Amino acid sequence: KVLNFSPGPTNLPPAVEAAIKQRCFPSPEEKRLGSMALSHRSPEFGTILRRTLALTRKVMKIPDEYEVLFMQGGGHGQFAAVPMNLCSNGSEKATYIINGTWSARAVEEAKKYCDPTVISSVNNDGTYTAFPSVERIENEMDPNSKFLYLCSNETVNGIELHSLPRFSVPLVVDASSDFSSKPITWYESNIGILFACASKNIGHPGVTIVVIRKDLLGNANPFTPGIFNYETNVLAENVWNTIPTFNVDVIGIVMEWLLENGGMNAMESLSIAKSDLLYDLIDNSNGFYSTPVARESGYRSRMNIPFNIGGGSEELTDLFLVECWNRGIVGLRTVTPFAKSMFLRASLYHGVAYDEVVVLAQFMKSFAAKHS
């Protein structure tokens, strides 16, 4: 069996993949169409769409004051869509919290559509290892901001906010890599928009969930394309254009699995257990392994664990990856848009079972014993 620790796209839980095969790819004897072949405006797909919406609301406890959209364009599309929908012209203010590479990329896109204030936790060497304090954010944010933007889990940097803060302006959250791994405090955190690409925890590439508070609709810049206009898509009930029918079906299947396996509290406990296995091993390796985010910071990601070997030894790292490959362990080194990473990364999404993390941890322990 191949153990896939890729940061995404990645595999889904085996039970989900089995259900996808059975439900989405019917045999000729069943005399029905799978979701990939259904018209997005057909009654059959309408049933799938309504079921997925209802399950998503139930599992994620999304209040009635919010709309749920299934959009295209991924995270990069939302980097543009958020300011276009919340700022009616380019001079309106926003505040962006930069705690890693994806939020840094988001603000560069936002500068085309609004006037952002940047609050960054970047270190002198260009790395990120923490999140700006709430006190600092409150002191430095623009009081006229239409929204405050943050990324709750930075996949490249291994930084995660385990609970969302609250500010006086609506919070916009890029939750692409930790969505469905823990409860979301919709009211308590004054969330205005939360978006999540599917290809980490909840599905396959090609669809992005966008949850937007209803009172924020109708303020878009006039030049916002229809495909990115939240109000346009809400009024069209998610079928303004051809929605990715198969991917929406898959999200529904994932939501069923989440519900059957205990929901958000159970997923959070499992994520803590899986990540603790690796962090404890790294911390107790006498420096053979290291990770950039300190335990005491409270910001270690449960989803993406960056680590290096032998102080960054390329020889040991290459040997480690070859031996992983020989054992069917893949996805620990991937190319990012930000060039080659300084660290390997073990990504622990829902498709990675606890027992698979045990296999990786046991190998890491034996490799350290052999090469220390």
C-alpha positions as CSV (number, residue, x, y, z in Angstrom):
1,K,0.0,0.0,0.0
2,V,1.2,3.5,-0.8
3,L,1.1,5.9,2.1
4,N,0.5,9.4,0.8
5,F,1.6,12.3,2.9
6,S,1.3,14.9,0.1
7,P,0.1,18.4,0.9
8,G,-2.6,18.2,-1.7
9,P,-4.1,17.1,-3.9
10,T,-4.1,13.8,-1.9
11,N,-6.2,10.7,-1.3
12,L,-9.4,10.5,0.7
13,P,-10.3,7.9,3.4
14,P,-10.6,4.4,2.0
15,A,-14.3,4.3,2.9
16,V,-14.9,7.5,1.0
17,E,-13.1,6.3,-2.1
18,A,-15.1,3.1,-2.0
19,A,-18.3,5.0,-1.8
20,I,-17.2,7.3,-4.7
21,K,-16.5,4.2,-6.9
22,Q,-19.9,2.7,-6.1
23,R,-22.1,5.8,-6.2
24,C,-20.4,8.0,-8.9
25,F,-19.5,5.3,-11.4
26,P,-22.5,3.0,-11.8
27,S,-22.3,-0.2,-13.6
28,P,-24.2,-0.6,-16.9
29,E,-26.7,-2.9,-15.2
30,E,-27.8,0.0,-12.9
31,K,-29.1,2.0,-15.8
32,R,-28.4,5.4,-14.3
33,L,-25.8,8.2,-14.8
34,G,-23.1,9.0,-12.4
35,S,-22.7,12.6,-11.2
36,M,-19.8,13.2,-13.7
37,A,-22.3,12.7,-16.6
38,L,-25.3,14.6,-15.1
39,S,-26.4,17.9,-16.4
40,H,-25.8,20.5,-13.6
41,R,-29.5,21.6,-14.1
42,S,-31.0,18.2,-14.1
43,P,-33.4,17.0,-11.3
44,E,-31.0,14.2,-10.5
45,F,-28.1,16.6,-9.8
46,G,-30.4,19.0,-8.0
47,T,-31.0,16.2,-5.5
48,I,-27.2,15.7,-5.1
49,L,-26.6,19.4,-4.7
50,R,-29.3,19.8,-2.0
51,R,-28.0,16.8,-0.1
52,T,-24.4,18.0,-0.2
53,L,-25.5,21.5,1.0
54,A,-27.5,20.1,3.8
55,L,-24.8,17.7,5.0
56,T,-22.1,20.5,4.8
57,R,-24.3,22.8,6.9
58,K,-25.0,20.0,9.4
59,V,-21.4,18.7,9.8
60,M,-19.8,22.2,9.9
61,K,-22.7,23.7,12.0
62,I,-23.1,26.6,9.5
63,P,-25.8,29.0,10.8
64,D,-28.8,30.1,8.6
65,E,-27.3,33.6,8.4
66,Y,-24.7,32.2,5.9
67,E,-24.9,31.1,2.3
68,V,-22.9,28.2,1.0
69,L,-21.4,28.3,-2.5
70,F,-19.5,25.7,-4.5
71,M,-17.2,27.8,-6.7
72,Q,-14.3,27.3,-9.1
73,G,-10.9,29.0,-9.3
74,G,-9.3,27.5,-6.2
75,G,-7.7,29.6,-3.5
76,H,-6.1,32.0,-6.0
77,G,-9.6,32.7,-7.3
78,Q,-10.7,33.6,-3.8
79,F,-7.7,35.8,-3.3
80,A,-9.3,38.1,-5.9
81,A,-13.0,37.3,-5.2
82,V,-12.8,38.4,-1.6
83,P,-11.7,42.0,-2.1
84,M,-13.8,42.3,-5.2
85,N,-17.0,41.3,-3.3
86,L,-16.3,43.2,-0.1
87,C,-14.8,46.4,-1.5
88,S,-16.9,48.4,-4.0
89,N,-13.8,50.2,-5.3
90,G,-10.0,50.0,-5.1
91,S,-9.6,52.7,-2.5
92,E,-11.6,50.9,0.2
93,K,-9.6,49.5,3.1
94,A,-8.8,46.0,4.4
95,T,-6.3,44.5,6.8
96,Y,-4.3,41.4,5.9
97,I,-2.5,39.2,8.5
98,I,0.5,37.6,6.9
99,N,1.8,34.6,8.7
100,G,3.0,32.5,5.8
101,T,3.4,32.1,2.1
102,W,-0.3,31.7,1.2
103,S,-1.4,34.8,3.0
104,A,1.5,36.7,1.5
105,R,0.4,35.7,-1.9
106,A,-3.2,36.6,-1.1
107,V,-2.4,40.2,-0.2
108,E,-0.4,40.7,-3.4
109,E,-3.6,39.8,-5.4
110,A,-5.8,41.9,-3.1
111,K,-3.7,45.1,-3.9
112,K,-5.4,45.1,-7.3
113,Y,-8.8,45.5,-5.8
114,C,-8.5,47.3,-2.4
115,D,-6.1,49.2,-0.2
116,P,-4.7,46.7,2.3
117,T,-2.9,47.3,5.6
118,V,-0.4,44.5,6.2
119,I,0.5,43.1,9.6
120,S,3.2,40.5,9.1
121,S,5.0,38.0,11.4
122,V,7.8,37.5,8.9
123,N,11.3,36.9,10.4
124,N,14.4,38.8,9.4
125,D,15.5,35.8,7.3
126,G,12.2,35.7,5.4
127,T,10.8,32.7,7.3
128,Y,7.5,32.5,9.2
129,T,7.3,30.7,12.6
130,A,4.5,32.4,14.4
131,F,1.3,34.4,14.2
132,P,1.0,38.1,15.1
133,S,-0.5,38.6,18.5
134,V,-4.1,39.7,18.8
135,E,-3.0,42.8,20.7
136,R,-0.7,43.8,17.9
137,I,-3.4,43.2,15.3
138,E,-5.9,45.4,17.2
139,N,-3.3,48.2,17.5
140,E,-2.2,48.1,13.9
141,M,-5.3,47.2,11.9
142,D,-6.9,49.9,9.8
143,P,-10.1,50.9,11.7
144,N,-11.9,51.5,8.4
145,S,-11.2,48.0,7.1
146,K,-14.1,46.3,5.3
147,F,-12.6,43.0,6.5
148,L,-9.7,41.4,8.2
149,Y,-8.1,38.5,6.3
150,L,-6.1,35.6,7.6
151,C,-5.1,32.0,6.7
152,S,-5.9,29.6,9.5
153,N,-3.3,27.0,8.4
154,E,-0.2,27.8,6.3
155,T,0.7,24.5,4.7
156,V,4.2,25.5,3.6
157,N,5.2,26.9,6.9
158,G,3.4,24.6,9.3
159,I,1.6,27.4,11.2
160,E,-2.0,26.9,12.4
161,L,-4.4,28.9,14.4
162,H,-6.2,26.3,16.5
163,S,-8.9,28.8,17.5
164,L,-10.0,31.8,15.6
165,P,-9.8,35.3,17.2
166,R,-12.5,37.9,17.1
167,F,-12.2,41.5,15.8
168,S,-14.6,44.4,15.3
169,V,-14.7,43.9,11.5
170,P,-15.8,40.8,9.6
171,L,-13.1,38.0,9.6
172,V,-12.2,36.4,6.3
173,V,-10.6,33.0,6.7
174,D,-8.7,30.9,4.1
175,A,-9.3,27.5,5.7
176,S,-8.3,25.5,2.7
177,S,-6.1,23.0,4.5
178,D,-7.8,22.7,7.9
179,F,-11.5,22.9,7.0
180,S,-13.4,20.0,8.6
181,S,-10.5,19.2,11.0
182,K,-12.0,21.2,14.0
183,P,-15.1,23.1,14.9
184,I,-15.6,26.6,13.5
185,T,-16.8,29.5,15.8
186,W,-18.9,31.3,13.2
187,Y,-20.6,33.8,15.6
188,E,-17.9,34.0,18.2
189,S,-15.2,34.9,15.7
190,N,-17.4,37.3,13.7
191,I,-16.7,35.3,10.5
192,G,-17.8,37.1,7.4
193,I,-16.4,34.7,4.8
194,L,-14.7,31.4,5.1
195,F,-13.4,29.5,2.0
196,A,-11.7,26.2,1.5
197,C,-10.4,24.4,-1.5
198,A,-11.6,20.8,-1.6
199,S,-8.3,19.0,-2.4
200,K,-6.9,18.7,1.1
201,N,-9.6,17.2,3.4
202,I,-12.9,17.2,1.7
203,G,-12.6,16.2,-2.0
204,H,-10.8,16.6,-5.2
205,P,-9.4,19.6,-7.1
206,G,-11.8,21.8,-9.0
207,V,-14.2,23.1,-6.4
208,T,-14.0,25.5,-3.5
209,I,-16.5,25.9,-0.7
210,V,-17.3,29.5,0.1
211,V,-19.4,30.4,3.1
212,I,-20.5,34.0,3.3
213,R,-22.6,35.9,5.7
214,K,-25.8,37.1,4.0
215,D,-25.4,40.8,5.1
216,L,-22.1,41.1,3.2
217,L,-23.7,40.3,-0.2
218,G,-24.5,43.1,-2.6
219,N,-21.4,45.2,-2.1
220,A,-19.2,43.9,-5.0
221,N,-17.1,46.1,-7.2
222,P,-19.1,46.6,-10.5
223,F,-16.4,44.9,-12.6
224,T,-16.5,41.7,-10.6
225,P,-16.9,38.8,-13.0
226,G,-20.1,36.8,-12.6
227,I,-18.2,33.6,-11.9
228,F,-16.6,35.3,-8.8
229,N,-19.6,37.4,-7.7
230,Y,-21.0,35.9,-4.6
231,E,-24.5,37.5,-4.9
232,T,-24.8,36.4,-8.5
233,N,-24.0,32.8,-7.5
234,V,-26.3,32.9,-4.5
235,L,-29.2,34.1,-6.6
236,A,-28.5,31.4,-9.2
237,E,-28.6,28.8,-6.4
238,N,-25.1,27.5,-7.3
239,V,-25.7,26.9,-11.0
240,W,-24.9,30.3,-12.6
241,N,-22.3,28.4,-14.6
242,T,-21.6,24.7,-15.0
243,I,-20.8,23.6,-11.5
244,P,-18.3,20.7,-11.1
245,T,-21.0,18.1,-10.5
246,F,-18.7,15.2,-9.6
247,N,-16.7,17.2,-7.1
248,V,-19.9,18.4,-5.4
249,D,-21.0,14.8,-5.1
250,V,-17.7,13.8,-3.6
251,I,-17.9,16.5,-0.9
252,G,-21.3,15.2,0.1
253,I,-19.8,11.7,0.5
254,V,-17.0,13.1,2.6
255,M,-19.5,14.9,4.8
256,E,-21.4,11.7,5.3
257,W,-18.2,10.0,6.4
258,L,-17.4,12.9,8.8
259,L,-20.8,12.6,10.3
260,E,-20.5,8.8,10.7
261,N,-17.1,9.2,12.3
262,G,-18.0,11.6,15.1
263,G,-18.0,15.0,13.4
264,M,-15.7,17.9,14.2
265,N,-14.9,17.1,17.8
266,A,-13.8,13.6,16.8
267,M,-11.8,14.9,13.8
268,E,-10.0,17.5,16.0
269,S,-9.0,14.8,18.6
270,L,-7.7,12.5,15.8
271,S,-5.7,15.4,14.2
272,I,-4.1,16.1,17.6
273,A,-3.2,12.5,18.1
274,K,-1.7,12.1,14.6
275,S,0.4,15.2,14.7
276,D,1.5,14.6,18.3
277,L,3.0,11.3,17.2
278,L,5.4,13.1,14.8
279,Y,6.1,16.2,16.9
280,D,7.0,14.1,20.0
281,L,9.4,12.0,17.9
282,I,11.0,15.1,16.4
283,D,11.3,16.9,19.8
284,N,12.9,13.8,21.3
285,S,15.3,13.0,18.5
286,N,18.3,14.9,20.1
287,G,18.3,17.3,17.2
288,F,18.5,14.7,14.4
289,Y,15.1,16.0,13.3
290,S,14.0,19.6,13.7
291,T,10.9,21.6,13.0
292,P,10.8,25.4,12.7
293,V,7.7,26.2,14.8
294,A,8.4,25.9,18.5
295,R,6.0,23.9,20.7
296,E,5.6,26.7,23.2
297,S,4.4,29.1,20.4
298,G,1.1,27.2,20.3
299,Y,1.0,27.5,16.5
300,R,2.3,24.1,15.4
301,S,0.1,22.9,12.5
302,R,-1.7,19.6,13.0
303,M,-2.2,19.3,9.2
304,N,1.3,20.0,7.8
305,I,4.4,19.1,9.8
306,P,7.6,20.5,8.3
307,F,10.9,18.9,9.4
308,N,14.5,18.6,8.3
309,I,17.1,15.9,8.9
310,G,20.5,16.2,10.3
311,G,20.4,19.9,10.4
312,G,19.3,20.1,6.8
313,S,21.8,17.6,5.4
314,E,21.0,17.0,1.7
315,E,22.8,13.7,1.7
316,L,20.7,12.3,4.6
317,T,17.5,13.9,3.2
318,D,18.0,12.2,-0.2
319,L,18.7,8.9,1.5
320,F,15.7,9.3,3.7
321,L,13.4,9.9,0.7
322,V,14.8,7.0,-1.2
323,E,14.2,4.7,1.8
324,C,10.7,6.1,2.2
325,W,10.0,5.4,-1.5
326,N,11.2,1.8,-1.1
327,R,8.7,1.4,1.7
328,G,5.8,3.0,-0.2
329,I,5.9,6.3,1.7
330,V,5.5,9.3,-0.7
331,G,4.6,12.9,-0.8
332,L,7.1,14.2,1.8
333,R,8.9,16.5,-0.7
334,T,6.8,18.4,-3.1
335,V,7.5,21.4,-5.3
336,T,5.7,24.6,-4.2
337,P,5.1,27.8,-6.1
338,F,7.7,29.3,-3.7
339,A,10.6,27.2,-5.0
340,K,12.1,24.2,-3.1
341,S,11.2,24.2,0.5
342,M,13.8,24.1,3.3
343,F,11.9,21.3,4.9
344,L,10.2,18.0,4.2
345,R,6.5,18.0,5.1
346,A,4.2,15.3,6.4
347,S,0.6,16.3,5.7
348,L,-1.9,14.5,7.8
349,Y,-5.3,15.1,6.2
350,H,-8.3,12.9,6.6
351,G,-7.0,10.5,4.0
352,V,-4.1,9.6,6.3
353,A,-5.1,7.1,9.0
354,Y,-3.5,7.1,12.4
355,D,-1.9,3.7,11.8
356,E,-0.2,5.2,8.7
357,V,1.3,7.9,10.8
358,V,2.6,5.2,13.1
359,V,4.3,3.6,10.2
360,L,6.0,6.8,9.2
361,A,7.0,7.5,12.9
362,Q,8.5,4.1,13.3
363,F,10.6,4.5,10.1
364,M,11.8,7.9,11.2
365,K,12.8,6.5,14.6
366,S,14.8,3.7,13.0
367,F,16.4,6.0,10.5
368,A,17.5,8.3,13.2
369,A,18.9,5.4,15.2
370,K,20.9,4.2,12.2
371,H,22.3,7.6,11.1
372,S,22.7,9.7,14.2
